[in-house]
């Protein structure tokens, strides 16, 4: 089972990609979990919607829920 909020390396592994490939494909921006310095995490739901978009599928989540965090 994957965590809902993932570190960069976990998010890349979730997508079965290297970190370099994950970052190159312009994934959704990570969410700052604590402010002001923030611990950055990638939301699994945003990643799923992003992967659906890359595959030409209708995103699982409404676009408006993740467009503001998508890069």
Order of alpha helices (4+ residues) and beta strands (2+ residues): beta-alpha-alpha-beta-beta-alpha
